[in-house]
């Protein structure tokens, strides 16, 4: 229009006026659809493994008697925009569903949202964005590798290598602790003398000495700048706990900050422990040596997982307890042939672990067991 006024060409002025009119009509078209759609979003699962896929279902409802606009959905994962999908116009007073997926690539707590609805006019000249300020927290578990079971060796645990679990009616009638009665507990396990003395129902917490035990100790003290090595350490701890649980053993997680899950063999306790592992961060401190020294002889097989490139020699020597150290940080000072050490320089834990189990099996075959002696 300015060029038309300057040159005296009416055609340019008409073209400019037409352009302004088109933009104004596009703006009005987008404006009239503002707030026309109601959005519902559901996310499943809320707890997913590393590398797993999460599905998001979105339902758009048009409450107006006019057809809705073309809507683009843009979600956010930890503040980073994630293009979701483009939704066709919703019919008057109609409903349209769409879904999209994303893959979890980072362990820990992930926040999904807010969801942004972008309305664009048919010519693509004007766009308006609305936000659904609803966020969903997702737990991304550590990566779990399928590991080969460790062979039974002499002095492996209190059970001397018994893998299977005995039935409840054959268990020895001994207990290590008392606790308050909870709904669902077997009435036969009520300890009546203590119940009478405390005037509240108390049950016996029985021990199962015939199950193998594995205590996994995770070192949280390494330098947080080596993020890849620490991620491998968390993954190794989760994999060993999963292996112990699948073998029917009593598993336990202890961190260098003295967080202790206690022994468990229930799937729900394993899930809770993996959730705890998903939230762990490096550089929190704590002495891994002091934690290992404080473990009782009933800890069973002790597996220390660390991203420290220079783990203490006292851990590798096994002088305090029979300790297996899984080191995930590459270091030229570590001896790969050490019988108490598993080196994991890369993301593959199954390979070094399988080599260690073969080495352990060969040693057990060459050395007579204490029972044979």
C-alpha positions as a Markdown table, in Angstrom:
| # | Residue | x | y | z |
|---|---|---|---|---|
| 1 | Unk | 0.0 | 0.0 | 0.0 |
| 2 | Unk | 2.9 | 2.3 | 0.8 |
| 3 | Unk | 4.4 | 1.5 | -2.6 |
| 4 | Unk | 1.1 | 2.2 | -4.3 |
| 5 | Unk | 0.8 | 5.6 | -2.6 |
| 6 | Unk | 4.4 | 6.5 | -3.5 |
| 7 | Unk | 4.2 | 5.4 | -7.2 |
| 8 | Unk | 0.5 | 6.3 | -7.8 |
| 9 | Unk | -0.3 | 2.7 | -8.8 |
| 10 | Unk | -3.8 | 1.8 | -7.7 |
| 11 | Unk | -3.2 | -1.9 | -8.3 |
| 12 | Unk | -0.5 | -2.0 | -5.6 |
| 13 | Unk | -2.8 | -0.3 | -3.1 |
| 14 | Unk | -5.5 | -2.8 | -3.9 |
| 15 | Unk | -3.1 | -5.7 | -3.6 |
| 16 | Unk | -1.9 | -4.4 | -0.2 |
| 17 | Unk | -5.5 | -4.0 | 1.0 |
| 18 | Unk | -6.3 | -7.5 | -0.1 |
| 19 | Unk | -3.3 | -8.9 | 1.8 |
| 20 | Unk | -4.3 | -7.1 | 5.0 |
| 21 | Unk | -7.9 | -8.4 | 4.6 |
| 22 | Unk | -6.6 | -12.0 | 4.2 |
| 23 | Unk | -4.5 | -11.7 | 7.4 |
| 24 | Unk | -7.4 | -10.2 | 9.3 |
| 25 | Unk | -9.8 | -12.9 | 8.2 |
| 26 | Unk | -7.3 | -15.6 | 9.1 |
| 27 | Unk | -6.9 | -14.0 | 12.6 |
| 28 | Unk | -10.7 | -13.9 | 13.0 |
| 29 | Unk | -11.0 | -17.5 | 11.9 |
| 30 | Unk | -8.4 | -18.6 | 14.5 |
| 31 | Unk | -9.8 | -16.3 | 17.2 |
| 32 | Unk | -13.3 | -17.7 | 16.9 |
| 33 | Unk | -12.0 | -21.3 | 17.6 |
| 34 | Unk | -10.2 | -20.3 | 20.7 |
| 35 | Unk | -11.3 | -22.3 | 23.7 |
| 36 | Unk | -13.6 | -24.4 | 21.5 |
| 37 | Unk | -12.0 | -27.8 | 22.3 |
| 38 | Unk | -11.8 | -29.6 | 25.6 |
| 39 | Unk | -8.8 | -31.8 | 26.0 |
| 40 | Unk | -8.4 | -35.0 | 28.0 |
| 41 | Unk | -5.1 | -36.8 | 28.2 |
| 42 | Unk | -4.2 | -40.2 | 29.6 |
| 43 | Unk | -0.7 | -41.6 | 29.9 |
| 44 | Unk | 0.3 | -45.3 | 30.3 |
| 45 | Unk | 2.4 | -46.7 | 31.8 |
| 46 | Unk | 3.5 | -44.3 | 34.5 |
| 47 | Unk | 6.4 | -46.6 | 35.3 |
| 48 | Unk | 8.4 | -47.8 | 32.3 |
| 49 | Unk | 11.8 | -49.5 | 31.7 |
| 50 | Unk | 14.8 | -47.7 | 30.2 |
| 51 | Unk | 14.2 | -47.7 | 26.4 |
| 52 | Unk | 10.6 | -48.5 | 26.9 |
| 53 | Unk | 7.7 | -46.8 | 25.1 |
| 54 | Unk | 5.1 | -44.7 | 26.7 |
| 55 | Unk | 1.7 | -44.1 | 25.0 |
| 56 | Unk | -0.3 | -40.9 | 25.4 |
| 57 | Unk | -4.0 | -40.9 | 24.4 |
| 58 | Unk | -5.6 | -37.5 | 23.8 |
| 59 | Unk | -9.3 | -36.9 | 23.4 |
| 60 | Unk | -10.6 | -33.6 | 21.8 |
| 61 | Unk | -14.2 | -32.7 | 22.4 |
| 62 | Unk | -15.9 | -29.9 | 20.4 |
| 63 | Unk | -18.7 | -28.3 | 22.4 |
| 64 | Unk | -19.7 | -25.8 | 19.8 |
| 65 | Unk | -22.1 | -26.2 | 16.8 |
| 66 | Unk | -19.3 | -25.3 | 14.4 |
| 67 | Unk | -16.6 | -27.6 | 13.1 |
| 68 | Unk | -13.3 | -27.2 | 14.9 |
| 69 | Unk | -10.0 | -26.2 | 13.4 |
| 70 | Unk | -7.0 | -28.2 | 12.4 |
| 71 | Unk | -5.0 | -28.6 | 15.7 |
| 72 | Unk | -1.4 | -29.5 | 16.2 |
| 73 | Unk | -0.4 | -31.1 | 19.5 |
| 74 | Unk | 3.0 | -30.4 | 20.9 |
| 75 | Unk | 3.9 | -32.1 | 24.2 |
| 76 | Unk | 6.9 | -31.4 | 26.4 |
| 77 | Unk | 9.2 | -34.0 | 28.1 |
| 78 | Unk | 11.3 | -32.4 | 30.8 |
| 79 | Unk | 10.7 | -29.0 | 29.2 |
| 80 | Unk | 11.8 | -30.1 | 25.7 |
| 81 | Unk | 9.1 | -29.8 | 23.0 |
| 82 | Unk | 8.1 | -33.2 | 21.6 |
| 83 | Unk | 6.0 | -32.9 | 18.4 |
| 84 | Unk | 3.0 | -35.2 | 18.9 |
| 85 | Unk | 0.5 | -35.2 | 16.1 |
| 86 | Unk | -1.7 | -33.2 | 13.8 |
| 87 | Unk | -5.5 | -33.6 | 14.4 |
| 88 | Unk | -8.1 | -33.1 | 11.7 |
| 89 | Unk | -11.0 | -30.7 | 12.4 |
| 90 | Unk | -13.5 | -32.1 | 15.0 |
| 91 | Unk | -17.1 | -32.2 | 13.8 |
| 92 | Unk | -19.7 | -30.0 | 15.6 |
| 93 | Unk | -20.3 | -31.3 | 19.1 |
| 94 | Unk | -18.2 | -34.3 | 18.2 |
| 95 | Unk | -15.2 | -36.0 | 19.6 |
| 96 | Unk | -11.9 | -37.1 | 18.1 |
| 97 | Unk | -9.2 | -39.3 | 19.6 |
| 98 | Unk | -5.5 | -39.5 | 18.8 |
| 99 | Unk | -2.4 | -41.1 | 20.3 |
| 100 | Unk | 1.3 | -40.8 | 20.1 |
| 101 | Unk | 4.3 | -42.5 | 21.7 |
| 102 | Unk | 7.7 | -41.6 | 22.9 |
| 103 | Unk | 10.7 | -43.6 | 24.1 |
| 104 | Unk | 12.4 | -43.2 | 27.5 |
| 105 | Unk | 16.1 | -42.5 | 27.0 |
| 106 | Unk | 17.0 | -41.1 | 30.4 |
| 107 | Unk | 16.8 | -42.9 | 33.8 |
| 108 | Unk | 15.0 | -41.1 | 36.6 |
| 109 | Unk | 11.9 | -39.0 | 37.1 |
| 110 | Unk | 10.6 | -37.6 | 33.8 |
| 111 | Unk | 7.9 | -34.9 | 33.6 |
| 112 | Unk | 5.5 | -35.0 | 30.7 |
| 113 | Unk | 3.7 | -31.7 | 30.0 |
| 114 | Unk | 2.3 | -29.2 | 29.6 |
| 115 | Unk | 0.5 | -30.1 | 26.4 |
| 116 | Unk | 0.2 | -27.3 | 23.8 |
| 117 | Unk | -2.6 | -27.0 | 21.3 |
| 118 | Unk | -1.6 | -25.0 | 18.2 |
| 119 | Unk | -4.5 | -23.8 | 16.0 |
| 120 | Unk | -3.6 | -22.7 | 12.5 |
| 121 | Unk | -5.8 | -21.1 | 9.8 |
| 122 | Unk | -6.2 | -22.9 | 6.5 |
| 123 | Unk | -3.6 | -20.7 | 4.8 |
| 124 | Unk | -1.1 | -21.0 | 7.5 |
| 125 | Unk | -0.9 | -17.2 | 8.1 |
| 126 | Unk | -2.0 | -17.1 | 11.8 |
| 127 | Unk | -1.5 | -19.5 | 14.6 |
| 128 | Unk | -2.6 | -19.5 | 18.2 |
| 129 | Unk | -1.4 | -21.7 | 21.1 |
| 130 | Unk | -3.3 | -22.9 | 24.2 |
| 131 | Unk | -1.7 | -24.8 | 27.0 |
| 132 | Unk | -3.1 | -27.7 | 29.0 |
| 133 | Unk | -1.2 | -27.1 | 32.3 |
| 134 | Unk | -1.4 | -30.6 | 33.5 |
| 135 | Unk | 1.9 | -32.5 | 34.0 |
| 136 | Unk | 2.4 | -36.2 | 34.6 |
| 137 | Unk | 5.4 | -37.6 | 36.4 |
| 138 | Unk | 6.9 | -40.8 | 35.0 |
| 139 | Unk | 9.5 | -43.1 | 36.5 |
| 140 | Unk | 12.1 | -44.5 | 34.1 |
| 141 | Unk | 13.8 | -47.5 | 35.6 |
| 142 | Unk | 17.5 | -48.4 | 35.1 |
| 143 | Unk | 18.4 | -50.6 | 32.2 |
| 144 | Unk | 18.4 | -54.2 | 33.2 |
| 145 | Unk | 20.6 | -56.7 | 31.4 |
| 146 | Unk | 19.9 | -60.5 | 31.4 |
| 147 | Unk | 22.8 | -62.0 | 33.4 |
| 148 | Unk | 23.9 | -65.6 | 33.7 |
| 149 | Unk | 23.4 | -67.1 | 37.2 |
| 150 | Unk | 26.4 | -67.3 | 39.5 |
| 151 | Unk | 27.6 | -70.9 | 40.2 |
| 152 | Unk | 27.4 | -72.3 | 43.7 |
| 153 | Unk | 30.8 | -72.2 | 45.5 |
| 154 | Unk | 31.9 | -73.3 | 48.9 |
| 155 | Unk | 31.0 | -70.8 | 51.6 |
| 156 | Unk | 28.7 | -69.0 | 49.3 |
| 157 | Unk | 26.1 | -68.4 | 51.9 |
| 158 | Unk | 24.2 | -69.6 | 54.9 |
| 159 | Unk | 22.5 | -72.3 | 52.9 |
| 160 | Unk | 25.7 | -73.8 | 51.5 |
| 161 | Unk | 24.3 | -73.4 | 48.0 |
| 162 | Unk | 20.7 | -74.5 | 48.2 |
| 163 | Unk | 18.8 | -72.7 | 45.5 |
| 164 | Unk | 15.2 | -73.8 | 46.1 |
| 165 | Unk | 12.8 | -72.4 | 48.7 |
| 166 | Unk | 11.2 | -74.8 | 51.2 |
| 167 | Unk | 7.5 | -74.8 | 51.8 |
| 168 | Unk | 6.1 | -72.9 | 54.7 |
| 169 | Unk | 5.1 | -75.9 | 56.7 |
| 170 | Unk | 8.6 | -77.4 | 56.5 |
| 171 | Unk | 10.3 | -74.2 | 57.7 |
| 172 | Unk | 12.1 | -74.3 | 61.0 |
| 173 | Unk | 10.2 | -72.7 | 63.8 |
| 174 | Unk | 12.6 | -69.9 | 64.5 |
| 175 | Unk | 12.3 | -66.2 | 64.1 |
| 176 | Unk | 14.6 | -63.3 | 64.3 |
| 177 | Unk | 12.2 | -60.4 | 65.0 |
| 178 | Unk | 8.7 | -59.4 | 66.1 |
| 179 | Unk | 6.4 | -56.9 | 64.4 |
| 180 | Unk | 2.9 | -55.6 | 64.8 |
| 181 | Unk | 0.1 | -57.7 | 63.3 |
| 182 | Unk | -1.1 | -56.5 | 59.9 |
| 183 | Unk | -4.3 | -57.5 | 58.1 |
| 184 | Unk | -3.7 | -60.7 | 56.1 |
| 185 | Unk | -1.1 | -62.1 | 58.4 |
| 186 | Unk | -1.4 | -65.8 | 59.3 |
| 187 | Unk | -3.0 | -66.1 | 62.7 |
| 188 | Unk | -0.7 | -69.0 | 63.5 |
| 189 | Unk | 2.2 | -66.6 | 63.5 |
| 190 | Unk | 0.9 | -64.5 | 66.4 |
| 191 | Unk | 3.4 | -64.6 | 69.3 |
| 192 | Unk | 0.9 | -64.9 | 72.2 |
| 193 | Unk | 3.3 | -64.2 | 75.1 |
| 194 | Unk | 4.4 | -60.9 | 73.6 |
| 195 | Unk | 0.9 | -60.1 | 72.5 |
| 196 | Unk | -0.4 | -60.5 | 76.1 |
| 197 | Unk | 2.5 | -58.4 | 77.5 |
| 198 | Unk | 2.1 | -55.5 | 75.0 |
| 199 | Unk | -1.7 | -55.7 | 74.8 |
| 200 | Unk | -1.6 | -55.6 | 71.0 |
| 201 | Unk | -1.3 | -58.4 | 68.5 |
| 202 | Unk | 2.4 | -59.2 | 67.5 |
| 203 | Unk | 3.5 | -61.7 | 64.9 |
| 204 | Unk | 6.8 | -63.5 | 64.3 |
| 205 | Unk | 9.1 | -62.3 | 61.5 |
| 206 | Unk | 10.5 | -65.6 | 60.4 |
| 207 | Unk | 13.9 | -66.0 | 58.7 |
| 208 | Unk | 14.5 | -68.2 | 55.7 |
| 209 | Unk | 18.1 | -69.4 | 56.1 |
| 210 | Unk | 17.8 | -71.9 | 53.3 |
| 211 | Unk | 17.6 | -69.1 | 50.6 |
| 212 | Unk | 20.8 | -67.8 | 49.1 |
| 213 | Unk | 21.4 | -64.1 | 49.9 |
| 214 | Unk | 22.9 | -61.4 | 47.8 |
| 215 | Unk | 23.7 | -57.9 | 49.0 |
| 216 | Unk | 24.3 | -55.3 | 46.4 |
| 217 | Unk | 26.2 | -52.2 | 47.6 |
| 218 | Unk | 26.0 | -49.2 | 45.3 |
| 219 | Unk | 28.7 | -46.5 | 45.5 |
| 220 | Unk | 27.2 | -43.0 | 45.3 |
| 221 | Unk | 30.4 | -41.2 | 46.0 |
| 222 | Unk | 32.1 | -41.1 | 42.5 |
| 223 | Unk | 32.6 | -37.8 | 40.6 |
| 224 | Unk | 29.2 | -36.9 | 39.0 |
| 225 | Unk | 31.1 | -35.6 | 35.9 |
| 226 | Unk | 31.6 | -39.3 | 34.7 |
| 227 | Unk | 27.8 | -39.7 | 34.1 |
| 228 | Unk | 28.2 | -42.6 | 31.7 |
| 229 | Unk | 30.1 | -44.8 | 34.3 |
| 230 | Unk | 27.6 | -44.0 | 37.0 |
| 231 | Unk | 24.7 | -44.9 | 34.7 |
| 232 | Unk | 26.4 | -48.2 | 34.0 |
| 233 | Unk | 26.8 | -48.7 | 37.8 |
| 234 | Unk | 23.1 | -48.1 | 38.5 |
| 235 | Unk | 22.2 | -50.5 | 35.6 |
| 236 | Unk | 24.6 | -53.1 | 37.0 |
| 237 | Unk | 23.1 | -52.9 | 40.4 |
| 238 | Unk | 19.5 | -53.2 | 39.0 |
| 239 | Unk | 20.6 | -56.2 | 36.8 |
| 240 | Unk | 22.2 | -58.1 | 39.7 |
| 241 | Unk | 19.1 | -57.5 | 42.0 |
| 242 | Unk | 16.9 | -58.7 | 39.2 |
| 243 | Unk | 19.1 | -61.8 | 38.7 |
| 244 | Unk | 19.0 | -62.6 | 42.4 |
| 245 | Unk | 15.2 | -62.2 | 42.5 |
| 246 | Unk | 14.7 | -64.4 | 39.4 |
| 247 | Unk | 16.9 | -67.1 | 41.1 |
| 248 | Unk | 14.6 | -67.2 | 44.1 |
| 249 | Unk | 17.2 | -65.6 | 46.4 |
| 250 | Unk | 16.9 | -63.0 | 49.1 |
| 251 | Unk | 18.1 | -59.8 | 47.6 |
| 252 | Unk | 19.1 | -56.5 | 49.3 |
| 253 | Unk | 20.3 | -53.1 | 48.2 |
| 254 | Unk | 22.6 | -50.9 | 50.3 |
| 255 | Unk | 24.0 | -47.6 | 49.2 |
| 256 | Unk | 27.1 | -45.8 | 50.4 |
| 257 | Unk | 24.8 | -43.3 | 52.1 |
| 258 | Unk | 23.5 | -46.3 | 54.3 |
| 259 | Unk | 20.2 | -46.5 | 52.6 |
| 260 | Unk | 19.1 | -50.1 | 53.1 |
| 261 | Unk | 16.2 | -51.9 | 51.4 |
| 262 | Unk | 16.4 | -54.9 | 53.7 |
| 263 | Unk | 16.2 | -58.5 | 52.3 |
| 264 | Unk | 13.3 | -59.2 | 50.1 |
| 265 | Unk | 12.0 | -61.8 | 47.6 |
| 266 | Unk | 8.6 | -60.3 | 46.7 |
| 267 | Unk | 8.0 | -58.7 | 43.3 |
| 268 | Unk | 6.5 | -55.6 | 44.9 |
| 269 | Unk | 9.7 | -55.1 | 47.0 |
| 270 | Unk | 11.8 | -55.5 | 43.9 |
| 271 | Unk | 9.7 | -52.9 | 42.1 |
| 272 | Unk | 10.1 | -50.5 | 45.0 |
| 273 | Unk | 13.9 | -51.0 | 45.1 |
| 274 | Unk | 14.1 | -50.4 | 41.3 |
| 275 | Unk | 12.1 | -47.2 | 41.8 |
| 276 | Unk | 14.6 | -46.1 | 44.4 |
| 277 | Unk | 17.5 | -46.9 | 42.1 |
| 278 | Unk | 15.9 | -44.8 | 39.4 |
| 279 | Unk | 16.2 | -41.8 | 41.6 |
| 280 | Unk | 19.8 | -42.2 | 42.7 |
| 281 | Unk | 22.4 | -39.5 | 41.9 |
| 282 | Unk | 26.2 | -39.6 | 41.9 |
| 283 | Unk | 28.4 | -37.4 | 44.2 |
| 284 | Unk | 26.2 | -37.8 | 47.3 |
| 285 | Unk | 29.1 | -39.0 | 49.4 |
| 286 | Unk | 29.4 | -41.8 | 51.9 |
| 287 | Unk | 32.2 | -44.3 | 52.6 |
| 288 | Unk | 31.8 | -47.5 | 50.6 |
| 289 | Unk | 34.5 | -49.2 | 52.8 |
| 290 | Unk | 32.7 | -48.4 | 56.0 |
| 291 | Unk | 29.4 | -49.7 | 54.7 |
| 292 | Unk | 31.0 | -53.0 | 53.6 |
| 293 | Unk | 32.8 | -53.3 | 56.9 |
| 294 | Unk | 29.5 | -52.8 | 58.7 |
| 295 | Unk | 27.7 | -55.6 | 56.9 |
| 296 | Unk | 26.9 | -58.6 | 59.1 |
| 297 | Unk | 28.1 | -62.1 | 58.1 |
| 298 | Unk | 24.4 | -62.9 | 57.3 |
| 299 | Unk | 24.7 | -60.5 | 54.3 |
| 300 | Unk | 25.5 | -63.5 | 52.1 |
| 301 | Unk | 27.3 | -62.8 | 48.8 |
| 302 | Unk | 28.3 | -59.1 | 48.7 |
| 303 | Unk | 28.5 | -57.4 | 45.3 |
| 304 | Unk | 29.9 | -53.8 | 45.4 |
| 305 | Unk | 29.1 | -51.8 | 42.3 |
| 306 | Unk | 31.1 | -48.6 | 41.8 |
| 307 | Unk | 32.0 | -46.1 | 39.1 |
| 308 | Unk | 35.1 | -45.1 | 41.0 |
| 309 | Unk | 38.2 | -45.7 | 38.7 |
| 310 | Unk | 40.3 | -46.5 | 41.8 |
| 311 | Unk | 38.2 | -48.7 | 44.1 |
| 312 | Unk | 39.8 | -49.4 | 47.4 |
| 313 | Unk | 42.2 | -52.3 | 47.5 |
| 314 | Unk | 40.6 | -53.4 | 50.7 |
| 315 | Unk | 37.5 | -54.1 | 48.7 |
| 316 | Unk | 39.3 | -56.0 | 46.0 |
| 317 | Unk | 41.3 | -58.1 | 48.5 |
| 318 | Unk | 38.2 | -59.6 | 50.1 |
| 319 | Unk | 39.9 | -59.3 | 53.5 |
| 320 | Unk | 36.7 | -58.1 | 55.3 |
| 321 | Unk | 34.2 | -60.4 | 53.5 |
| 322 | Unk | 34.1 | -62.3 | 50.3 |
| 323 | Unk | 33.4 | -59.2 | 48.1 |
| 324 | Unk | 32.8 | -59.1 | 44.4 |
| 325 | Unk | 33.5 | -55.6 | 42.9 |
| 326 | Unk | 31.8 | -54.6 | 39.7 |
| 327 | Unk | 33.8 | -51.5 | 38.4 |
| 328 | Unk | 32.2 | -49.5 | 35.6 |
| 329 | Unk | 34.9 | -46.9 | 35.1 |
| 330 | Unk | 37.8 | -47.8 | 32.8 |
| 331 | Unk | 41.1 | -47.6 | 34.7 |
| 332 | Unk | 44.6 | -48.9 | 33.7 |
| 333 | Unk | 45.4 | -49.5 | 37.3 |
| 334 | Unk | 42.8 | -52.3 | 37.7 |
| 335 | Unk | 43.8 | -55.9 | 37.0 |
| 336 | Unk | 41.2 | -57.6 | 34.8 |
| 337 | Unk | 42.3 | -61.0 | 35.9 |
| 338 | Unk | 41.5 | -60.3 | 39.6 |
| 339 | Unk | 39.1 | -63.0 | 40.8 |
| 340 | Unk | 37.2 | -60.5 | 42.9 |
| 341 | Unk | 36.7 | -58.0 | 40.1 |
| 342 | Unk | 34.4 | -57.6 | 37.1 |
| 343 | Unk | 35.4 | -54.7 | 34.8 |
| 344 | Unk | 32.6 | -53.2 | 32.7 |
| 345 | Unk | 34.2 | -50.6 | 30.4 |
| 346 | Unk | 31.2 | -50.4 | 28.1 |
| 347 | Unk | 27.5 | -50.7 | 28.1 |
| 348 | Unk | 27.6 | -54.5 | 27.9 |
| 349 | Unk | 27.5 | -56.0 | 31.4 |
| 350 | Unk | 26.4 | -59.5 | 30.3 |
| 351 | Unk | 29.7 | -60.2 | 28.5 |
| 352 | Unk | 32.1 | -59.5 | 31.4 |
| 353 | Unk | 29.6 | -61.1 | 33.8 |
| 354 | Unk | 29.5 | -64.3 | 31.8 |
| 355 | Unk | 33.3 | -64.4 | 31.7 |
| 356 | Unk | 33.4 | -64.1 | 35.4 |
| 357 | Unk | 30.9 | -66.9 | 36.0 |
| 358 | Unk | 32.9 | -69.2 | 33.7 |
| 359 | Unk | 36.0 | -68.3 | 35.7 |
| 360 | Unk | 34.2 | -69.0 | 39.0 |
| 361 | Unk | 32.8 | -72.3 | 37.7 |
| 362 | Unk | 36.3 | -73.4 | 36.7 |
| 363 | Unk | 37.7 | -72.5 | 40.1 |
| 364 | Unk | 34.8 | -74.3 | 41.9 |
| 365 | Unk | 35.5 | -77.4 | 39.7 |
| 366 | Unk | 39.2 | -77.4 | 40.4 |
| 367 | Unk | 38.8 | -76.8 | 44.1 |
| 368 | Unk | 37.0 | -79.5 | 46.2 |
| 369 | Unk | 34.1 | -78.1 | 48.2 |
| 370 | Unk | 34.2 | -78.0 | 52.0 |
| 371 | Unk | 31.5 | -80.6 | 52.1 |
| 372 | Unk | 33.6 | -83.0 | 50.1 |
| 373 | Unk | 36.6 | -82.4 | 52.3 |
